[in-house]
């Protein structure tokens, strides 16, 4: 991914792409799977351990996939998580194309006053600008470490870790 920039973006382009990364974290942490679905409707999404998209661009369904996998809790119907997205590197391949690599850590309140890191990993994303707005075109999620995710997922997480 690194290399000489193919295009010098404006600061607003850079911030718009960075805001998309953070908007995903905000949506999932609030249990807003419909918003996640809308953000990734035109994107291929590769879940950890998969070499084929679990969600294909143009079909939606990422919100439903998360809704079927992620436990939510009252009050508010949230997964009691904080997806922290850091170390974002963004490269622009032209005025309407960008890609990024960022790290994520998912913290969850597994019981009152007990917070644990349950996942660490990497997001490799591609973005396009369409109708003047930046949007996701592809996400590849790789998990490099896992804690006890039993309070987060309905099924055990059993895919190989990326190292």
Helices and strands as residue ranges (DSSP letters): H 11-29, H 33-39, E 44-46, H 62-69, E 81-94, E 97-111, E 114-130, E 133-146
